């Protein structure tokens, strides 16, 4: 009997009380100081209770919040947060972002392999080039064009994986009778010098239970997909429709095959914002409390821009005229969120409620009851639009708790999500083969 394929779940972690910048204002959070690592630990434990496969840590060095009511996101170093969380969890993995444009391969190799060894094989490096000028300036780096950023990323990743393998897999002995700690003849040095990256020496850290950290990648450009095809085990992306998800997932699978790999070697993880309530109206009303007047008006203006409609204050409390919606033309150059805007608008919600559905946000929202959200995720998964989701609840303490207690059991009962972890390591839980060093090419 063939085992039913099951989806992957990840929790987005950006160093705040939830994925909404105003999450700290929820009465249940009771934030009295910042930073408060207990928020991150509590979220991690909730996600592990829900059998989430991993937590996905973004990183925005040098960036600061511009709205006085917004909580600063990822001002702290995510490596430090993950290190602390790993001591309070047992199975959940952690994918942590580090950009190649302003990092050093030896530092990255050392930090990630250290965490992987200490966590007993639960780490992944989200290897991105970094395209944020503010972050580049903070590190004193000039942001290069995409071609050179990815050129460096290829060399950087090869160097990191080579360093991870400098300690021989059987070098550690710990033989008390012979007093042999390790066979250092099996600890080899590398010497790499490319156009962008160079490194010589050893990284004296034994392998973890999964060998070495996994490679994640996030992006969406042609260069990004080509890079992922060669290196990534997991690709985290932004898509707003099933058709967009199917297209990018297929592009990733094709890129894997082009690099001598199997199509399923790359897992595509799509973003979803679960707006959960006893009904859809309640769900969007809860989300509305985190959208201030300025943000609301900005989103009304943007919805008008993508639809090509000039809205007035009189339009806020009524649905958009279906005749106007029928006149909107979707082209390859349209905002990628446009089709989702049209879909929700045609359900008859008012313009105000359309904003509260977050149709113009960074990721699509699944809105309604626990069953509604489970159905949304299952539809995408069964359509081949995603291998799983990174979940972005407004507030961990409230919305993540409801997701774990209400949505996860439905997915488990339907057989589309596992009931327990498959193993101790992130590779085991994601079904990714053991790897140590650079990948063997077929």
N, C-alpha and C positions, 0 to 999 in steps of 0.2 A: 504494500500500500504506500503510495507516494505521500510524503508529508506535505501539508499545506504550507505554502510560503507565507511568512509573517513579516509584518512591517517593523521598521526600526523607529524608536522614539528617542528624541534628544531634547534636553532642556537648554534654552538659550540663557546665558549668564553674562550680564554686562556690568556687574558690580553695583547694582542698585537693589531696591526692595521689590522689584519686578521689572517687566520689560517696558512699562510705561514710565516716562520721565517724572510723572507726578505720583508714582506709586507710593512714595513716602507719606503722602497726605491722607491715605486711607486710615480711618480710625483704628483698624485692627493692627496696623504696623507699629504704632506707638514709638516712632523713631525719636530718640532723645540725644543721640550722638552720631557722629560720622567720622571715620568709617566704623561699621559694626559687623564684624566677621560672623557673628552669630546668625545674621540674616542669610548669608551664603551657606552656612553649615545647615541651617534648618531647611533651606530650599533643596540642598543636595540630599538630605535624608528623606524629604518628601518624594523627590524624583526616584530615589532608590527603592522606596516603599512601592512606588508605581512600576518598578522594574524597567525604568528608562535605561537605554543602553549607554548613553553618555551625556555629559554636559558640554555645551559648546561655548567657549569663552571668546568673545570679541576683544579687540584691543584698539584703543584710540589715543596713543601717546601724544601729549602736547595739546590736546583739544580740551576746551572748557565749555560748560553750558552757557548759553547766551540769555536764557530766560530765567529770571530770579526765582521762579517757582519750580524750575526743573531740578531734579536731583542729579548731581554729577555722576556720569556713567563711566566706568572703568578708568577712574583716575588712579587706582591702585594697579600694581603689576599683577596680571592674572596668574603668572607662574607662582607667586607667593600665595595667592588665594587658593589655587589648586593644591599646592603643597599642604596647606592646613586642612582643606576638605578631605584630602586622601587619608588623613589620620582619623577621620570621623565617619568614613564609609568603608565598604568592603568589596563591592562588585561594580559599581557604576564607573564608567570610564570618563576621561576628560580630554577634550580636544581644545588645544590652546593655540591662539594665534601669535605668530611671530613673523614679521616681515623681513624678507631677504634684502630689501633695499637699504635698510639701516641697521643691519645686524651683522655679527661675525659668525662664520660657520662653526668655529670651535666652541664659542659660547653656547650657541644653540644646541649643538651636539651634546655638550656636557650637561647643560641644564635639563634637557629632555630625557637623556638616558639616566641621569640621577633620579629624576622623579619616577621614571618607569621602573627602575630597580626598587626604589623605596615603596612604591605602590603595588609591587608584585605584578607588573604588566598591565597597567590600566591607562596608559598615556598615548596621546596622539598629537602630532605637530600639525597645526593648520598652516601650511606653508603658502604664504601669499607674498606677492612682490611688494605690496604697499603702494597705494596711489594717492595718498593724502599729503598735500603740500605742507599743511601745518605740522604733521608728524615728521616729515622729512626735515623741515626747518629746525624742529626741536633737536634733532640729532646732528644738525649741521651738514645735511646731505642735500645735494641738488637732485631733484626728482627727474630721472631719465625717461626718455620715451619708452612706450610699451615694449618695443623690440629688444631694447637693451635691458629693461627690467626683467623680462623673461629670460633673456640670455644669461643674465647673472643668476636667476632662480634655478636654471638647469644645473649650472656648475655648483651652485651653493648646495643644492639637494644631494647631488652626487658626493660632494665632500662630506656632508653631514652623515650620510649613510655609510660611507667608507670609514669614517671615524668611529661610528657605532660598532664596527666589526673588528677594530684593531685588537681588542681583547679576545683571544681565542675562546671558542665556546666551551672547551674542556680545560681551560687554563687554571681555573680555581680548584684547588685540591683540599685545603683545610684538613690536612692529614696530621692529627695530633701525635700519632706514634712516630712518624718520621720528621715531624716538625716542618713539613712542607706546606707553606701557605698557598703558593701558586707556582705553576710552571711558567716562568716569565719568558721562556723561549717562544711560547705561543702568543705573546703580546707583541704584535708587529706594528711598526711605524708606517705611516703613509707619507707620500710626498707628492702633492698635487699643485700644479701651477697652470691656471687657465687664463683666459682673457680678463675675467672679472674677479676670480677668487683664487686664493692660494692658501695652503695649509700643510704643515709638516709636523709629524710627531704621532703620539699615541693618546688614546683616551682610556686610561686604566680603570674601567668599570665593567664588571661582568654582565652578561646578558640577563634580562629579566625572564620571567616565565613565558613571555610571548616573544622572546628574542630581542626585539627593539620596538620603539614606538611606531604606530601607524602613521601614514601620511594622509592628511586631509588637505583639501583645497577649496576655496570659495571664490566665486567670480562669475563669469558668464561670457566673456569675449572669446573670439576664435583662439587667441593665444592662450587664454586660460584653459579652454577645453583641451587643446593640444598638450599642454603641460600636465593636466590631470590624467590624460590618456596614458602618459608614460609613468607617472609616479603615484597618483592618488588612489587610496583605498575607499575614501569617502569624499563626495563633492557636495558642498552646501551651497544652494542657489536660491535665487529670487524669481519666482514665477507666479502669475496671477490666474491662469486658467489651466484646465486639464490639457488642452492642446499645446500650450507652451511647455508644460511639464513633460509631456510625451516627446516633444521635439528635442529638448535639451538632454533628456535621459538617453534618447537614441543617439544623439551626437556624442555623448560620453561613451556609450557602448561601442560605437564605431571607432572612436579614438583609442579605446583599449585594444580592440582587435588589430588596429593599425600598428600597435606597438607589441604585437605578439602575445597579447593577453586574452583572457576570456571575457566576453561581454559583461558577465556578472561580477567581474573583479572590481568594478567601481559601483558603489552604492550612491544613488542620488537622493539627497535629503532636501525636501522643500519646506519653506517656512509656513507656519500657520499661527494666527492669533485666535485662540479660542475665547469667544465672548459667550459666556455660559450663564444661563438663567433658567427659571422655571418655564419661560416662554421667550420668544424672540424679542418682544417688546421690553420685557424686564432685562434681558441681556444687553440690549443697546442702551437702555437707560443707565445701567451700571457703568458701562464704558463711557457714557457721556460725562460723568462727573470728573473724568480726567482730561477733558477737552475744554480749555479755557476759551474766552471770547475771541482772543486774537487768533488762536489756532483754528477755531471754528470758521472765522471769516476767511482766513487764508485757504482753508480747504474748500469752502464754497467757491472762492475765486478760481481755484485750480480745477475743480470739477467743471466749472463753466468754461474754462480754457480748453480742456481736453474734449469737451462736447461741442465747443464752438457756440455756446449759448451765453448771452448776457443776462445774468440773474439780477433781480431787484429784491429789496427786503420783503416785498409782497409775495415772493415766490417761496419763501422759506418753509411755510407750514402746509404746502400742498405738493402733490406729486408732480413730476415733470410731465408736460404734455406728451403723450405717446407719439403724436405726429412729429414733434421735434426730435424725439429719440430715433424715429424711423429715418430721419434725414441724415443722421450721423453716418459717416463712411469710415470704416476701419481700413487702414493701409499699413504696409510694413513699417512706415515711419511714425505711426501713431504711438502715443504713450502706451506702454505695455499693459497699463492698468485699465485702459479704455473699455475693453470687452467686459471686464468685471463690473465697471461702473454701469454699463448698459444693462447687464444682466440683473443687477440688484435694483436699478431704477425701474425696470419693467415689472418688478414685483408690486409696484404701486406705493412704495414708501414716499413720504414727504422728502423734500430736499434736506431738511434738518436731519431726519432719520437716516438719510443716505450718508451724510457726514458721519453719523454715529456708527454706521456699519464699517467705518474705516476703509472705504473702497479706494481711497487715494493714499493709503499708508504704504509703508515699505514692504509689507507682506499682506496677503489676503486674510480676511477674517472668516472663521467658521462661527456662525451665529445661531444661538437657540438653546434648546435643551441638550442634555448629555447625549441623547439618541441622535439629535440633529448633527451634533459635532462628530460623533462616531460615524454616522452615515457619510458625512462630507469626506472624512479621512479614508474611509473604506472605498468610496467611489473613486477617488484619486488613485489609491493603491491598486485597486483591481483593474483600472484603466491603463496601468503602466505609466502613470504620470509622476510617480515617485516611489522609491523603495522605503521611504519613511519620512518623518517630519521632525523639524526642530520647532518645539512648542514655545510660544511666547505669551505667557499669561500677563495680564495687567499687573497683578499683585501676587507674589508667591504665596503669602500666608492665606489669602482668600481664594484666588482663582486657580492657583496650582493645586491647592488642597481639594477643591471641588472636581478638578479634572482627574486627579488621581483616584478619588473616592467614587466618582460617578461615570466618567468616560472610559477609563481604563478597564473596569470590569466588563463593560459592554463589548469592547474590542476583544477581550480575552474570551468571553463566552462565545462570541462569533467565530473564534479561532484565527483571527487576523493579527493577534498580538500574543506574545509568549506569556506564560503564567509564572515563569521563573527564569533566572539566568542559566544559560547553557553551560557556563564554566566560570573560571576565576579571572580570566584575562579579557581585555577588550577584543582581541582577535577572536577568541572562542565565541564571545557573545555576538559578534558581528558576522561570524562565519568567514573570517579572513585568514588565509594560510599563514603559518609561521614564516618569519623572514628574519635574516640576520645579515646585514650588509646590503650591498646593492642587489637589485633583483636580477635573477638569472633570466636572460633573454632567450626566447625560443627561436 
